Amino acid sequence: MQLKGNFYKCGDKTPEPHFISWNPIDIEEPNFHRPDYFGSIVLE
């Protein structure tokens, strides 16, 4: 089975705001719900 998705961590309400994702999101404002930046997740 193959799925599409992304994993992310938002620290937007921390003293030093930060964002990280498994697949790069190449836009100025982070938007973790854009399928064009999802990666393949393979379940075996």
Residue pairs with C-beta under 8 A, 6 or more apart in sequence:
1 42
1 43
2 40
2 41
2 42
2 43
3 40
3 41
3 42
3 43
4 35
4 38
4 39
4 40
4 41
5 38
5 39
5 41
6 21
6 22
6 23
6 25
6 32
6 37
6 38
6 39
7 21
7 22
8 19
8 20
8 21
8 22
8 30
8 32
9 18
9 19
9 20
9 21
10 19
10 30
10 32
11 17
11 18
11 19
12 19
19 30
21 30
21 32
21 37
22 39
23 37
23 38
23 39
24 37
25 31
25 32
25 34
25 37
26 37
27 34
